[in-house]
Amino acid sequence: MARYKHPAKKKKLARMNKLTKWAPFWLIPKVFGKGKRVHPIRITRQKRSWRRTKLKI
């Protein structure tokens, strides 16, 4: 990628990077119920890796 990134592209990349993060730990009992052992990524909709899938922006 170029050294200089256009501000709009940089903003979009930052937003997409935030979407791949795990859900917060306190959301698990709220969604699945108390005592359920589930990985936080099950709640996250966007499952994307920089290596696997490209954004095409």
PDB file of N, CA, C, O and CB in Angstrom:
ATOM      1  N   MET A   1       0.846  -1.179   0.000  1.00  0.00           N
ATOM      2  CA  MET A   1       0.000   0.000   0.000  1.00  0.00           C
ATOM      3  C   MET A   1       0.889   1.238   0.000  1.00  0.00           C
ATOM      4  O   MET A   1       2.025   1.212   0.473  1.00  0.00           O
ATOM      5  CB  MET A   1      -0.961   0.000   1.221  1.00  0.00           C
ATOM      6  N   ALA A   2       0.351   2.301  -0.533  1.00  0.00           N
ATOM      7  CA  ALA A   2       1.099   3.543  -0.627  1.00  0.00           C
ATOM      8  C   ALA A   2       1.429   4.101   0.755  1.00  0.00           C
ATOM      9  O   ALA A   2       0.736   3.830   1.735  1.00  0.00           O
ATOM     10  CB  ALA A   2       0.315   4.567  -1.433  1.00  0.00           C
ATOM     11  N   ARG A   3       2.491   4.875   0.807  1.00  0.00           N
ATOM     12  CA  ARG A   3       2.882   5.477   2.074  1.00  0.00           C
ATOM     13  C   ARG A   3       1.855   6.508   2.522  1.00  0.00           C
ATOM     14  O   ARG A   3       1.478   6.563   3.692  1.00  0.00           O
ATOM     15  CB  ARG A   3       4.265   6.122   1.957  1.00  0.00           C
ATOM     16  N   TYR A   4       1.408   7.327   1.568  1.00  0.00           N
ATOM     17  CA  TYR A   4       0.394   8.339   1.876  1.00  0.00           C
ATOM     18  C   TYR A   4      -0.993   7.762   1.606  1.00  0.00           C
ATOM     19  O   TYR A   4      -1.287   7.349   0.484  1.00  0.00           O
ATOM     20  CB  TYR A   4       0.624   9.635   1.038  1.00  0.00           C
ATOM     21  N   LYS A   5      -1.834   7.733   2.619  1.00  0.00           N
ATOM     22  CA  LYS A   5      -3.198   7.237   2.460  1.00  0.00           C
ATOM     23  C   LYS A   5      -4.162   8.424   2.468  1.00  0.00           C
ATOM     24  O   LYS A   5      -4.025   9.343   3.276  1.00  0.00           O
ATOM     25  CB  LYS A   5      -3.560   6.217   3.588  1.00  0.00           C
ATOM     26  N   HIS A   6      -5.120   8.392   1.575  1.00  0.00           N
ATOM     27  CA  HIS A   6      -6.140   9.426   1.527  1.00  0.00           C
ATOM     28  C   HIS A   6      -6.944   9.368   2.824  1.00  0.00           C
ATOM     29  O   HIS A   6      -7.262   8.274   3.291  1.00  0.00           O
ATOM     30  CB  HIS A   6      -7.065   9.251   0.278  1.00  0.00           C
ATOM     31  N   PRO A   7      -7.280  10.504   3.414  1.00  0.00           N
ATOM     32  CA  PRO A   7      -7.990  10.512   4.698  1.00  0.00           C
ATOM     33  C   PRO A   7      -9.287   9.694   4.710  1.00  0.00           C
ATOM     34  O   PRO A   7      -9.608   9.053   5.711  1.00  0.00           O
ATOM     35  CB  PRO A   7      -8.304  11.923   5.076  1.00  0.00           C
ATOM     36  N   ALA A   8     -10.029   9.718   3.600  1.00  0.00           N
ATOM     37  CA  ALA A   8     -11.287   8.961   3.541  1.00  0.00           C
ATOM     38  C   ALA A   8     -11.015   7.465   3.580  1.00  0.00           C
ATOM     39  O   ALA A   8     -11.723   6.715   4.252  1.00  0.00           O
ATOM     40  CB  ALA A   8     -12.079   9.321   2.269  1.00  0.00           C
ATOM     41  N   LYS A   9      -9.982   7.034   2.855  1.00  0.00           N
ATOM     42  CA  LYS A   9      -9.625   5.612   2.825  1.00  0.00           C
ATOM     43  C   LYS A   9      -9.111   5.173   4.191  1.00  0.00           C
ATOM     44  O   LYS A   9      -9.422   4.079   4.661  1.00  0.00           O
ATOM     45  CB  LYS A   9      -8.559   5.335   1.735  1.00  0.00           C
ATOM     46  N   LYS A  10      -8.328   6.032   4.816  1.00  0.00           N
ATOM     47  CA  LYS A  10      -7.764   5.739   6.137  1.00  0.00           C
ATOM     48  C   LYS A  10      -8.890   5.588   7.178  1.00  0.00           C
ATOM     49  O   LYS A  10      -8.837   4.718   8.047  1.00  0.00           O
ATOM     50  CB  LYS A  10      -6.774   6.863   6.565  1.00  0.00           C
ATOM     51  N   LYS A  11      -9.899   6.452   7.068  1.00  0.00           N
ATOM     52  CA  LYS A  11     -11.035   6.414   7.975  1.00  0.00           C
ATOM     53  C   LYS A  11     -11.820   5.102   7.812  1.00  0.00           C
ATOM     54  O   LYS A  11     -12.245   4.492   8.793  1.00  0.00           O
ATOM     55  CB  LYS A  11     -11.954   7.625   7.726  1.00  0.00           C
ATOM     56  N   LYS A  12     -12.000   4.684   6.550  1.00  0.00           N
ATOM     57  CA  LYS A  12     -12.722   3.450   6.273  1.00  0.00           C
ATOM     58  C   LYS A  12     -11.932   2.224   6.766  1.00  0.00           C
ATOM     59  O   LYS A  12     -12.510   1.285   7.314  1.00  0.00           O
ATOM     60  CB  LYS A  12     -13.006   3.333   4.766  1.00  0.00           C
ATOM     61  N   LEU A  13     -10.627   2.246   6.567  1.00  0.00           N
ATOM     62  CA  LEU A  13      -9.774   1.151   7.037  1.00  0.00           C
ATOM     63  C   LEU A  13      -9.822   1.039   8.559  1.00  0.00           C
ATOM     64  O   LEU A  13      -9.844  -0.063   9.108  1.00  0.00           O
ATOM     65  CB  LEU A  13      -8.323   1.359   6.567  1.00  0.00           C
ATOM     66  N   ALA A  14      -9.839   2.183   9.232  1.00  0.00           N
ATOM     67  CA  ALA A  14      -9.906   2.191  10.694  1.00  0.00           C
ATOM     68  C   ALA A  14     -11.231   1.613  11.177  1.00  0.00           C
ATOM     69  O   ALA A  14     -11.269   0.876  12.163  1.00  0.00           O
ATOM     70  CB  ALA A  14      -9.722   3.618  11.235  1.00  0.00           C
ATOM     71  N   ARG A  15     -12.317   1.947  10.484  1.00  0.00           N
ATOM     72  CA  ARG A  15     -13.642   1.449  10.857  1.00  0.00           C
ATOM     73  C   ARG A  15     -13.716  -0.066  10.639  1.00  0.00           C
ATOM     74  O   ARG A  15     -14.244  -0.790  11.483  1.00  0.00           O
ATOM     75  CB  ARG A  15     -14.748   2.170  10.037  1.00  0.00           C
ATOM     76  N   MET A  16     -13.192  -0.540   9.517  1.00  0.00           N
ATOM     77  CA  MET A  16     -13.220  -1.971   9.220  1.00  0.00           C
ATOM     78  C   MET A  16     -12.359  -2.761  10.207  1.00  0.00           C
ATOM     79  O   MET A  16     -12.679  -3.900  10.545  1.00  0.00           O
ATOM     80  CB  MET A  16     -12.742  -2.224   7.788  1.00  0.00           C
ATOM     81  N   ASN A  17     -11.276  -2.155  10.662  1.00  0.00           N
ATOM     82  CA  ASN A  17     -10.408  -2.812  11.636  1.00  0.00           C
ATOM     83  C   ASN A  17     -11.112  -2.964  12.977  1.00  0.00           C
ATOM     84  O   ASN A  17     -10.912  -3.946  13.691  1.00  0.00           O
ATOM     85  CB  ASN A  17      -9.106  -2.026  11.811  1.00  0.00           C
ATOM     86  N   LYS A  18     -11.946  -1.968  13.310  1.00  0.00           N
ATOM     87  CA  LYS A  18     -12.685  -2.016  14.567  1.00  0.00           C
ATOM     88  C   LYS A  18     -13.762  -3.102  14.539  1.00  0.00           C
ATOM     89  O   LYS A  18     -14.090  -3.679  15.576  1.00  0.00           O
ATOM     90  CB  LYS A  18     -13.320  -0.655  14.858  1.00  0.00           C
ATOM     91  N   LEU A  19     -14.309  -3.381  13.359  1.00  0.00           N
ATOM     92  CA  LEU A  19     -15.387  -4.354  13.224  1.00  0.00           C
ATOM     93  C   LEU A  19     -14.927  -5.798  13.424  1.00  0.00           C
ATOM     94  O   LEU A  19     -15.747  -6.673  13.699  1.00  0.00           O
ATOM     95  CB  LEU A  19     -16.020  -4.216  11.870  1.00  0.00           C
ATOM     96  N   THR A  20     -13.633  -6.053  13.291  1.00  0.00           N
ATOM     97  CA  THR A  20     -13.149  -7.428  13.405  1.00  0.00           C
ATOM     98  C   THR A  20     -12.813  -7.818  14.850  1.00  0.00           C
ATOM     99  O   THR A  20     -12.444  -8.962  15.112  1.00  0.00           O
ATOM    100  CB  THR A  20     -11.923  -7.614  12.530  1.00  0.00           C
ATOM    101  N   LYS A  21     -12.937  -6.888  15.768  1.00  0.00           N
ATOM    102  CA  LYS A  21     -12.589  -7.161  17.164  1.00  0.00           C
ATOM    103  C   LYS A  21     -13.626  -8.074  17.822  1.00  0.00           C
ATOM    104  O   LYS A  21     -14.768  -8.165  17.370  1.00  0.00           O
ATOM    105  CB  LYS A  21     -12.469  -5.844  17.952  1.00  0.00           C
ATOM    106  N   TRP A  22     -13.210  -8.743  18.892  1.00  0.00           N
ATOM    107  CA  TRP A  22     -14.127  -9.590  19.657  1.00  0.00           C
ATOM    108  C   TRP A  22     -15.151  -8.724  20.377  1.00  0.00           C
ATOM    109  O   TRP A  22     -14.928  -7.542  20.638  1.00  0.00           O
ATOM    110  CB  TRP A  22     -13.353 -10.468  20.671  1.00  0.00           C
ATOM    111  N   ALA A  23     -16.266  -9.345  20.686  1.00  0.00           N
ATOM    112  CA  ALA A  23     -17.292  -8.671  21.484  1.00  0.00           C
ATOM    113  C   ALA A  23     -16.793  -8.565  22.924  1.00  0.00           C
ATOM    114  O   ALA A  23     -15.950  -9.366  23.329  1.00  0.00           O
ATOM    115  CB  ALA A  23     -18.662  -9.440  21.417  1.00  0.00           C
ATOM    116  N   PRO A  24     -17.281  -7.607  23.707  1.00  0.00           N
ATOM    117  CA  PRO A  24     -16.856  -7.481  25.094  1.00  0.00           C
ATOM    118  C   PRO A  24     -17.304  -8.684  25.932  1.00  0.00           C
ATOM    119  O   PRO A  24     -18.342  -9.287  25.658  1.00  0.00           O
ATOM    120  CB  PRO A  24     -17.407  -6.190  25.694  1.00  0.00           C
ATOM    121  N   PHE A  25     -16.517  -9.023  26.946  1.00  0.00           N
ATOM    122  CA  PHE A  25     -16.765 -10.226  27.743  1.00  0.00           C
ATOM    123  C   PHE A  25     -18.085 -10.171  28.505  1.00  0.00           C
ATOM    124  O   PHE A  25     -18.686 -11.213  28.768  1.00  0.00           O
ATOM    125  CB  PHE A  25     -15.632 -10.436  28.718  1.00  0.00           C
ATOM    126  N   TRP A  26     -18.546  -8.974  28.864  1.00  0.00           N
ATOM    127  CA  TRP A  26     -19.781  -8.868  29.643  1.00  0.00           C
ATOM    128  C   TRP A  26     -21.023  -9.091  28.785  1.00  0.00           C
ATOM    129  O   TRP A  26     -22.129  -9.210  29.312  1.00  0.00           O
ATOM    130  CB  TRP A  26     -19.860  -7.505  30.312  1.00  0.00           C
ATOM    131  N   LEU A  27     -20.845  -9.148  27.473  1.00  0.00           N
ATOM    132  CA  LEU A  27     -21.981  -9.361  26.578  1.00  0.00           C
ATOM    133  C   LEU A  27     -22.384 -10.836  26.497  1.00  0.00           C
ATOM    134  O   LEU A  27     -23.515 -11.142  26.117  1.00  0.00           O
ATOM    135  CB  LEU A  27     -21.648  -8.841  25.187  1.00  0.00           C
ATOM    136  N   ILE A  28     -21.482 -11.749  26.846  1.00  0.00           N
ATOM    137  CA  ILE A  28     -21.754 -13.195  26.756  1.00  0.00           C
ATOM    138  C   ILE A  28     -22.940 -13.604  27.629  1.00  0.00           C
ATOM    139  O   ILE A  28     -23.885 -14.197  27.108  1.00  0.00           O
ATOM    140  CB  ILE A  28     -20.509 -13.996  27.167  1.00  0.00           C
ATOM    141  N   PRO A  29     -22.934 -13.312  28.951  1.00  0.00           N
ATOM    142  CA  PRO A  29     -24.091 -13.698  29.755  1.00  0.00           C
ATOM    143  C   PRO A  29     -25.379 -12.993  29.331  1.00  0.00           C
ATOM    144  O   PRO A  29     -26.473 -13.534  29.489  1.00  0.00           O
ATOM    145  CB  PRO A  29     -23.817 -13.408  31.207  1.00  0.00           C
ATOM    146  N   LYS A  30     -25.237 -11.776  28.788  1.00  0.00           N
ATOM    147  CA  LYS A  30     -26.407 -11.017  28.364  1.00  0.00           C
ATOM    148  C   LYS A  30     -27.080 -11.684  27.158  1.00  0.00           C
ATOM    149  O   LYS A  30     -28.307 -11.723  27.075  1.00  0.00           O
ATOM    150  CB  LYS A  30     -26.010  -9.570  28.023  1.00  0.00           C
ATOM    151  N   VAL A  31     -26.283 -12.201  26.236  1.00  0.00           N
ATOM    152  CA  VAL A  31     -26.821 -12.781  25.008  1.00  0.00           C
ATOM    153  C   VAL A  31     -27.171 -14.260  25.177  1.00  0.00           C
ATOM    154  O   VAL A  31     -28.261 -14.693  24.802  1.00  0.00           O
ATOM    155  CB  VAL A  31     -25.821 -12.614  23.874  1.00  0.00           C
ATOM    156  N   PHE A  32     -26.237 -15.030  25.746  1.00  0.00           N
ATOM    157  CA  PHE A  32     -26.405 -16.485  25.808  1.00  0.00           C
ATOM    158  C   PHE A  32     -26.943 -16.994  27.136  1.00  0.00           C
ATOM    159  O   PHE A  32     -27.348 -18.152  27.236  1.00  0.00           O
ATOM    160  CB  PHE A  32     -25.101 -17.148  25.531  1.00  0.00           C
ATOM    161  N   GLY A  33     -26.954 -16.147  28.156  1.00  0.00           N
ATOM    162  CA  GLY A  33     -27.432 -16.568  29.469  1.00  0.00           C
ATOM    163  C   GLY A  33     -26.269 -16.818  30.422  1.00  0.00           C
ATOM    164  O   GLY A  33     -25.138 -17.056  29.998  1.00  0.00           O
ATOM    165  N   LYS A  34     -26.568 -16.759  31.707  1.00  0.00           N
ATOM    166  CA  LYS A  34     -25.539 -16.903  32.733  1.00  0.00           C
ATOM    167  C   LYS A  34     -25.038 -18.345  32.778  1.00  0.00           C
ATOM    168  O   LYS A  34     -25.831 -19.281  32.683  1.00  0.00           O
ATOM    169  CB  LYS A  34     -26.083 -16.478  34.113  1.00  0.00           C
ATOM    170  N   GLY A  35     -23.743 -18.524  32.921  1.00  0.00           N
ATOM    171  CA  GLY A  35     -23.150 -19.849  33.030  1.00  0.00           C
ATOM    172  C   GLY A  35     -22.774 -20.476  31.698  1.00  0.00           C
ATOM    173  O   GLY A  35     -22.176 -21.552  31.677  1.00  0.00           O
ATOM    174  N   LYS A  36     -23.105 -19.837  30.594  1.00  0.00           N
ATOM    175  CA  LYS A  36     -22.785 -20.376  29.274  1.00  0.00           C
ATOM    176  C   LYS A  36     -21.357 -19.997  28.913  1.00  0.00           C
ATOM    177  O   LYS A  36     -20.973 -18.830  29.000  1.00  0.00           O
ATOM    178  CB  LYS A  36     -23.781 -19.857  28.200  1.00  0.00           C
ATOM    179  N   ARG A  37     -20.566 -21.000  28.504  1.00  0.00           N
ATOM    180  CA  ARG A  37     -19.183 -20.733  28.117  1.00  0.00           C
ATOM    181  C   ARG A  37     -19.087 -20.677  26.599  1.00  0.00           C
ATOM    182  O   ARG A  37     -19.078 -21.702  25.918  1.00  0.00           O
ATOM    183  CB  ARG A  37     -18.226 -21.814  28.686  1.00  0.00           C
ATOM    184  N   VAL A  38     -19.017 -19.466  26.095  1.00  0.00           N
ATOM    185  CA  VAL A  38     -18.966 -19.224  24.662  1.00  0.00           C
ATOM    186  C   VAL A  38     -17.849 -18.239  24.377  1.00  0.00           C
ATOM    187  O   VAL A  38     -17.604 -17.324  25.162  1.00  0.00           O
ATOM    188  CB  VAL A  38     -20.324 -18.695  24.130  1.00  0.00           C
ATOM    189  N   HIS A  39     -17.178 -18.424  23.260  1.00  0.00           N
ATOM    190  CA  HIS A  39     -16.117 -17.505  22.873  1.00  0.00           C
ATOM    191  C   HIS A  39     -16.732 -16.181  22.406  1.00  0.00           C
ATOM    192  O   HIS A  39     -17.754 -16.193  21.720  1.00  0.00           O
ATOM    193  CB  HIS A  39     -15.232 -18.125  21.757  1.00  0.00           C
ATOM    194  N   PRO A  40     -16.127 -15.036  22.767  1.00  0.00           N
ATOM    195  CA  PRO A  40     -16.700 -13.728  22.417  1.00  0.00           C
ATOM    196  C   PRO A  40     -16.827 -13.471  20.917  1.00  0.00           C
ATOM    197  O   PRO A  40     -17.622 -12.624  20.509  1.00  0.00           O
ATOM    198  CB  PRO A  40     -15.866 -12.650  23.017  1.00  0.00           C
ATOM    199  N   ILE A  41     -16.070 -14.176  20.096  1.00  0.00           N
ATOM    200  CA  ILE A  41     -16.143 -13.910  18.652  1.00  0.00           C
ATOM    201  C   ILE A  41     -17.438 -14.433  18.046  1.00  0.00           C
ATOM    202  O   ILE A  41     -17.768 -14.077  16.915  1.00  0.00           O
ATOM    203  CB  ILE A  41     -14.949 -14.540  17.937  1.00  0.00           C
ATOM    204  N   ARG A  42     -18.183 -15.272  18.770  1.00  0.00           N
ATOM    205  CA  ARG A  42     -19.454 -15.798  18.252  1.00  0.00           C
ATOM    206  C   ARG A  42     -20.483 -14.689  18.062  1.00  0.00           C
ATOM    207  O   ARG A  42     -21.390 -14.817  17.240  1.00  0.00           O
ATOM    208  CB  ARG A  42     -20.013 -16.868  19.197  1.00  0.00           C
ATOM    209  N   ILE A  43     -20.348 -13.607  18.815  1.00  0.00           N
ATOM    210  CA  ILE A  43     -21.297 -12.500  18.709  1.00  0.00           C
ATOM    211  C   ILE A  43     -20.895 -11.544  17.592  1.00  0.00           C
ATOM    212  O   ILE A  43     -21.750 -10.890  16.994  1.00  0.00           O
ATOM    213  CB  ILE A  43     -21.391 -11.745  20.041  1.00  0.00           C
ATOM    214  N   THR A  44     -19.599 -11.462  17.308  1.00  0.00           N
ATOM    215  CA  THR A  44     -19.103 -10.534  16.299  1.00  0.00           C
ATOM    216  C   THR A  44     -19.574 -10.978  14.920  1.00  0.00           C
ATOM    217  O   THR A  44     -19.369 -12.126  14.525  1.00  0.00           O
ATOM    218  CB  THR A  44     -17.560 -10.443  16.345  1.00  0.00           C
ATOM    219  N   ARG A  45     -20.202 -10.070  14.196  1.00  0.00           N
ATOM    220  CA  ARG A  45     -20.718 -10.410  12.863  1.00  0.00           C
ATOM    221  C   ARG A  45     -19.602 -10.502  11.831  1.00  0.00           C
ATOM    222  O   ARG A  45     -19.545 -11.452  11.049  1.00  0.00           O
ATOM    223  CB  ARG A  45     -21.748  -9.376  12.415  1.00  0.00           C
ATOM    224  N   GLN A  46     -18.726  -9.521  11.832  1.00  0.00           N
ATOM    225  CA  GLN A  46     -17.682  -9.426  10.817  1.00  0.00           C
ATOM    226  C   GLN A  46     -16.498 -10.290  11.210  1.00  0.00           C
ATOM    227  O   GLN A  46     -15.800  -9.975  12.174  1.00  0.00           O
ATOM    228  CB  GLN A  46     -17.239  -7.966  10.620  1.00  0.00           C
ATOM    229  N   LYS A  47     -16.259 -11.368  10.489  1.00  0.00           N
ATOM    230  CA  LYS A  47     -15.092 -12.203  10.757  1.00  0.00           C
ATOM    231  C   LYS A  47     -14.179 -12.112   9.538  1.00  0.00           C
ATOM    232  O   LYS A  47     -14.354 -12.839   8.560  1.00  0.00           O
ATOM    233  CB  LYS A  47     -15.501 -13.699  11.063  1.00  0.00           C
ATOM    234  N   ARG A  48     -13.215 -11.219   9.611  1.00  0.00           N
ATOM    235  CA  ARG A  48     -12.344 -10.980   8.476  1.00  0.00           C
ATOM    236  C   ARG A  48     -10.916 -10.862   8.946  1.00  0.00           C
ATOM    237  O   ARG A  48     -10.641 -10.278   9.994  1.00  0.00           O
ATOM    238  CB  ARG A  48     -12.766  -9.725   7.717  1.00  0.00           C
ATOM    239  N   SER A  49     -10.011 -11.416   8.173  1.00  0.00           N
ATOM    240  CA  SER A  49      -8.594 -11.316   8.470  1.00  0.00           C
ATOM    241  C   SER A  49      -7.902 -10.550   7.351  1.00  0.00           C
ATOM    242  O   SER A  49      -8.309 -10.643   6.193  1.00  0.00           O
ATOM    243  CB  SER A  49      -7.965 -12.718   8.653  1.00  0.00           C
ATOM    244  N   TRP A  50      -6.893  -9.818   7.676  1.00  0.00           N
ATOM    245  CA  TRP A  50      -6.163  -9.047   6.667  1.00  0.00           C
ATOM    246  C   TRP A  50      -5.494  -9.968   5.672  1.00  0.00           C
ATOM    247  O   TRP A  50      -5.227  -9.580   4.534  1.00  0.00           O
ATOM    248  CB  TRP A  50      -5.121  -8.140   7.324  1.00  0.00           C
ATOM    249  N   ARG A  51      -5.218 -11.208   6.107  1.00  0.00           N
ATOM    250  CA  ARG A  51      -4.514 -12.141   5.229  1.00  0.00           C
ATOM    251  C   ARG A  51      -5.488 -12.881   4.294  1.00  0.00           C
ATOM    252  O   ARG A  51      -5.173 -13.120   3.128  1.00  0.00           O
ATOM    253  CB  ARG A  51      -3.717 -13.154   6.069  1.00  0.00           C
ATOM    254  N   ARG A  52      -6.658 -13.237   4.807  1.00  0.00           N
ATOM    255  CA  ARG A  52      -7.623 -14.029   4.043  1.00  0.00           C
ATOM    256  C   ARG A  52      -8.426 -13.198   3.050  1.00  0.00           C
ATOM    257  O   ARG A  52      -8.396 -13.457   1.847  1.00  0.00           O
ATOM    258  CB  ARG A  52      -8.566 -14.729   4.983  1.00  0.00           C
ATOM    259  N   THR A  53      -9.140 -12.204   3.557  1.00  0.00           N
ATOM    260  CA  THR A  53     -10.120 -11.480   2.757  1.00  0.00           C
ATOM    261  C   THR A  53      -9.718 -10.020   2.625  1.00  0.00           C
ATOM    262  O   THR A  53      -9.401  -9.353   3.610  1.00  0.00           O
ATOM    263  CB  THR A  53     -11.518 -11.595   3.377  1.00  0.00           C
ATOM    264  N   LYS A  54      -9.739  -9.544   1.404  1.00  0.00           N
ATOM    265  CA  LYS A  54      -9.422  -8.140   1.145  1.00  0.00           C
ATOM    266  C   LYS A  54     -10.686  -7.305   1.068  1.00  0.00           C
ATOM    267  O   LYS A  54     -11.759  -7.832   0.776  1.00  0.00           O
ATOM    268  CB  LYS A  54      -8.623  -7.999  -0.148  1.00  0.00           C
ATOM    269  N   LEU A  55     -10.575  -6.012   1.325  1.00  0.00           N
ATOM    270  CA  LEU A  55     -11.737  -5.131   1.418  1.00  0.00           C
ATOM    271  C   LEU A  55     -12.179  -4.547   0.090  1.00  0.00           C
ATOM    272  O   LEU A  55     -13.340  -4.162  -0.049  1.00  0.00           O
ATOM    273  CB  LEU A  55     -11.444  -4.024   2.358  1.00  0.00           C
ATOM    274  N   LYS A  56     -11.298  -4.471  -0.882  1.00  0.00           N
ATOM    275  CA  LYS A  56     -11.602  -3.893  -2.205  1.00  0.00           C
ATOM    276  C   LYS A  56     -12.038  -2.439  -2.088  1.00  0.00           C
ATOM    277  O   LYS A  56     -13.064  -2.041  -2.640  1.00  0.00           O
ATOM    278  CB  LYS A  56     -12.699  -4.707  -2.910  1.00  0.00           C
ATOM    279  N   ILE A  57     -11.235  -1.640  -1.352  1.00  0.00           N
ATOM    280  CA  ILE A  57     -11.513  -0.204  -1.276  1.00  0.00           C
ATOM    281  C   ILE A  57     -10.326   0.570  -1.816  1.00  0.00           C
ATOM    282  O   ILE A  57     -10.353   1.801  -1.844  1.00  0.00           O
ATOM    283  CB  ILE A  57     -11.826   0.228   0.176  1.00  0.00           C
TER     284      ILE A  57
END
